[in-house]
Amino acid sequence: MNDWIIITPEGITESPNEIVCENFQVLGFTFAKSEEAALKNLKEKYPYLNGSGFDEVWIYKLASNKPLIKHLGKEQMDEQFEDEFEREMVKVNNITRILKDNGYTDICFDYRDEEFYFFEGYTDAHLEIRVEVKEENIEIYDRYLSEKHFVHFGNFKLSSN
């Protein structure tokens, strides 16, 4: 199984400086065995894309979940910020892998507060997943959005293996 990104060349966006430009649009990310399965998963995960007018899609297998972050128009960025951000992304990717290994499908990182990492998942219902990191261990809690409390799911080691 691989992570895939599906994009389309049919789109426009507006920059922070309010410049409208044609560009590629990310339609979604999926986890599948092949390009065909990735496209099928995308259509199931985002049914609003069917008939949306996006006809041409490009499907790429992701070689790494670790993005290379660069900043346009800035000469220097704070190296400490970049190092901290990179460590956070490694941690988020490890948590995502653990969640997928434990049956959570169609999940994505949502945000982090001072105590927890929050992920969203879409199975038969919208699911919110809260992860608490304690040194090299994580505790996973989940809840359906209709409920008002989190239910403990399990404890796992936070490792890169």
C-alpha positions in Angstrom: 0.0 0.0 0.0 1.2 3.5 -0.9 0.2 7.1 -0.2 -0.9 8.9 -3.4 -1.6 12.5 -4.3 -4.1 13.3 -7.1 -3.9 16.7 -8.8 -5.5 18.4 -11.7 -4.0 21.0 -14.1 -7.5 22.5 -14.4 -7.7 25.3 -11.8 -6.9 28.8 -10.6 -6.0 30.3 -7.3 -5.5 33.7 -5.7 -2.2 34.5 -4.1 -2.0 36.4 -0.8 -1.2 39.5 -2.9 -4.6 39.0 -4.7 -3.0 37.8 -8.0 -5.1 35.3 -9.8 -3.1 32.6 -11.6 -3.7 29.3 -13.3 -2.1 26.4 -11.5 -2.5 22.8 -10.4 -5.1 21.9 -7.7 -4.7 19.1 -5.2 -7.8 17.1 -5.3 -6.9 14.8 -2.5 -4.6 12.2 -0.9 -5.4 8.5 -0.8 -3.8 5.3 0.5 -4.0 2.4 -2.0 -2.1 -0.4 -3.9 -2.3 1.1 -7.4 -3.1 4.3 -9.4 -6.5 2.8 -10.3 -7.3 2.0 -6.7 -6.1 5.5 -5.6 -8.5 7.1 -8.1 -11.4 4.9 -7.0 -10.7 5.8 -3.4 -10.6 9.5 -4.3 -14.0 9.3 -5.9 -15.4 7.5 -2.8 -13.7 9.8 -0.3 -14.8 13.0 -2.1 -18.0 12.2 -4.0 -18.5 15.9 -4.8 -15.6 15.6 -7.3 -17.8 13.4 -9.6 -19.3 15.7 -12.1 -17.3 18.7 -10.7 -15.8 19.5 -14.1 -12.3 18.3 -13.3 -11.7 15.9 -16.1 -7.9 15.5 -16.2 -6.2 14.1 -13.1 -2.6 13.3 -12.5 -1.8 10.5 -10.0 1.6 10.4 -8.2 2.8 7.9 -5.7 4.4 9.7 -2.8 8.0 8.6 -2.2 8.1 10.3 1.2 5.6 11.7 3.7 8.2 14.3 4.6 7.7 17.5 2.6 10.6 19.8 1.6 9.5 23.2 2.7 10.8 26.3 0.9 9.7 29.9 1.2 9.2 32.0 -1.9 10.6 35.5 -1.8 12.4 35.2 1.5 16.2 35.2 1.6 16.6 33.5 5.0 14.3 31.7 7.3 14.9 31.0 11.0 16.8 27.7 10.9 15.5 26.9 14.4 11.9 27.2 13.2 12.6 25.0 10.2 14.3 22.3 12.5 11.4 22.4 14.9 8.8 22.2 12.1 10.7 19.3 10.5 10.7 17.4 13.8 7.0 18.1 14.2 6.3 16.8 10.7 8.2 13.6 11.4 6.2 13.1 14.6 2.9 13.8 12.7 3.9 11.3 10.0 4.8 8.6 12.6 1.4 9.2 14.3 -0.4 9.0 11.0 1.3 5.7 10.1 0.4 4.2 13.5 -3.2 5.3 13.1 -3.3 3.7 9.6 -1.7 0.5 10.9 -4.5 0.3 13.5 -7.4 0.6 11.1 -8.0 4.3 10.8 -8.6 5.0 7.1 -8.9 8.2 5.2 -7.3 10.3 8.0 -5.5 13.5 7.9 -3.7 15.7 10.4 -5.9 18.6 11.4 -4.2 20.7 14.1 -2.2 20.6 17.3 -2.8 22.4 20.5 -0.5 22.6 23.6 -1.4 19.0 24.7 -2.8 17.0 21.8 -2.5 16.3 18.1 -5.9 16.2 16.3 -6.7 14.2 13.2 -9.8 13.9 11.1 -11.0 10.6 9.8 -13.8 9.6 7.4 -15.2 6.1 7.6 -18.9 5.6 7.9 -19.1 8.8 9.8 -16.9 11.8 10.5 -14.5 10.9 13.2 -12.1 13.1 15.2 -9.0 11.5 16.7 -7.1 13.0 19.6 -3.5 11.8 20.2 -1.5 12.6 23.3 2.3 12.2 23.0 4.1 11.3 26.2 7.9 10.9 25.4 8.1 7.9 23.1 4.5 6.7 23.8 1.2 7.9 22.4 -2.3 7.5 23.6 -5.1 7.6 21.1 -8.7 8.7 21.8 -11.4 8.9 19.2 -15.0 10.1 19.0 -17.7 10.6 16.4 -18.6 14.2 16.1 -22.1 13.6 17.4 -20.7 12.5 20.7 -19.4 14.9 23.3 -16.5 12.9 24.8 -13.4 11.0 23.6 -13.1 7.3 24.1 -9.7 5.8 24.8 -8.6 3.6 21.9 -5.1 2.4 22.9 -1.5 3.1 23.8 1.3 2.8 21.2 5.0 3.3 20.9 6.0 6.3 18.8 8.8 4.9 16.8 10.0 5.1 13.2 9.8 1.3 12.7 
